[in-house]
Amino acid sequence: MRSTKIVTWLVQAASLAMTAACFAAPAHADVDTDFANQLHVYGIYGPRDENAWLAKITCKRLTTQVDEDAFASARFLKTNLARTTSTQQVWQFLGAAVDAYCPEQTPTLHAAANATAETTTRERG
């Protein structure tokens, strides 16, 4: 009798768990919304779709080598983001774009960071 109650309880618990899993909210919103939220952290605002579109174009330019490096992508973004966007925000936008839409381009960002670090070291040297 006791084993029957345990089995019944386990079946009910499993059923509730499956029901909860079916109706659970997604772990995160869509990529464009996540990207827009990340930009807001950096103080970059604007139409969500436009910013996502610009980020996707930037990734396409990196992937197809229209932009030979991250510096070229930053120049592209600087001319296409709002005039009030700072250099720091341009690089933050680029980093968020790569993270959201083309993570395979992360080494391109690392190369730019390394080049900047080497230049800074030589200038201080």
Buried (B, 14 or more C-beta within 10 A) or exposed (E): EEEEEEEEEEEEEEEEEEEEEEEEEEEEEEEBEBBBEBBEEBEBEEEBEEBBEBBBBBBEBBBEEEBEBBBBBBEBBBEBBEEEBEEEBBBBBBBBBBBBBBEEBEEBBEEBEEEEEEEEEEEEE
